[in-house]
Structure formats: structure tokens, C-alpha cells
Amino acid sequence: MEVSVEGKVALVTGGSRGIGWATALELANSGATGVAITSRKPENIEAAKSELVAAGVGDDRLLALAARADDEDAADQAVAATVERFGSVDILVNNAGTNPAAGMLTEVDLGALDKTWAVNMRAPLLWVRATHRAWMGANGGSVVNVASVAGLRPSPIMGAYNISKAGLIHMTKQLAMELAPKTRVNAVAPGVVKTRLAGALLVDEESTARMHPLGRVGEPDDVAKLIAFLASDASSWMTGAIIPVDGGVIGAGSSGIS
């Protein structure tokens, strides 16, 4: 199946590395007229833009924006800048995420928990609201949220993160109902992918890989390709879907990874 987002404009939060960067590249390679990427630190997002240009994406099709994911004003300004530069914002990929809160829920630091929930749950809603007001409410579009298999079942130590992703999964379904038929809202649920966020799970990559039925951990491209499909008209009769991309952890079972 050829996936095309020809003529569409995309905005990817957390686009400076990992899944976000790979998604920006995939969308650009799939025909996006413009791709805006965001990250909290200006130096990181500018470096990511340079890397995309080096990968063959024209500078005229890229917009790098420093914006904290959980800052409502930053979201509004980034969306406005995207519309001003490219004329629309047809695709929103809510990829920015964090996991500073490890430990049992009865013991975990509440400040870290608040930060996790603000970035992983509240922030995606801020960006959906911003894009809805600026473009999608009148013109429609496609939202893809990056959730996690951790939101589909409990696991030790990662309770605050798991709950934030479970909340994002339910939010995806709620928004899909509320924004239909003009705007579609779907989510991907990755397993362990080679990103900085998953660093602790990659210390012994071989052991982690064995916990996945397909025998390896994920690459950012594995997730980016699915995101591009959900963003494209190839999935035009899909909304409210939560699709694991996890090496078989959810569908085929695993020996304990989440």
C-alpha cells in the first residue's frame, strides 16, 4: 500500500529525536507540503531540522519551533505559526512524552507524577484544542496520539506513566467521538523502541528483545510508518483506533515486558 499525505501539512510535537523525528521524516517523504516540529529546547529542535535537511527534506518544507508540550500558549503560538507558514495544519502527531516518575504509586514523588501526567495527558489535549480552533474544526484533519502498550495493562514501577498513557488512550476515543466526522483521532501504542525515553529498558537490549515475540525491540521507523498510515487518507474510515506496534507483546503475548 502506498501511503501518501500529498498536499497536507503536519505538526509533530517532540520532533527533535526518536519517534517524533522519524515521523517528521516519514511524513515529509510521503509528500507533506510542510512539516513543523517542536521541542522544548531551541538548540535541540534546530539540530533536528538540520538533520532532516541532511536526510533530504527541503528547508522550505520545514518549520522548527521551540515549544513546551504542556504550555497552552506555546501550543497556540506554534499552531498559529504553522498555519501562517504553510497555510493549514491537517495532521497533528502528539508524540511528546516523559517518564520521570518511577516507583509504586503509594510512594512515587507527586511532583514527578504531576509532570508525567501534564506532559503525557494534558498536553496532547492542549495541542488538539489549538489545532481544532485554528484549522481542523472548520476544515477537518487527522490526529495521531503516541500512547504505549504500558497504557493497555499494568506493570511494576511504571504506574504513573502507565496511567498517563491509559488516559491518553481513553482521550483518543473520546476525541474521536467528539470531533467526528471532520477530524479523525487515532493512536499508536508502541512497545519498547530504541529511544532515549526507553533507555532504562535498553541497558540489556538482548534480554528485552527476548520478551517480544518477534525477537527484537522496535526502531523509531517501525512506529513512524504506522503513524503516517493513520495520518493519511489510506485510513480514512478509521477513528478511535488504538493500534499496538510492539513486536507482538499485546497480541501474541510476552514474558513480562510492557
Secondary structure, 3 states (H helix, E strand, C coil): CCCCCCCCEEEECCCCCHHHHHHHHHHHHCCCCEEEEEECCHHHHHHHHHHHHHCCCCHHHEEEEECCCCCHHHHHHHHHHHHHHHCCCCEEEECCCCCCCCCCCCCCCHHHHHHHHHHHHHHHHHHHHHHHHHHHHHHCEEEEEECCHHHCCCCCCCHHHHHHHHHHHHHHHHHHHHHCCCEEEEEEEECCECCHHHHHHHCCHHHHHHCCCCCCCECHHHHHHHHHHHHCHHHCCCCCCEEEECCCCCCCCCCCCC
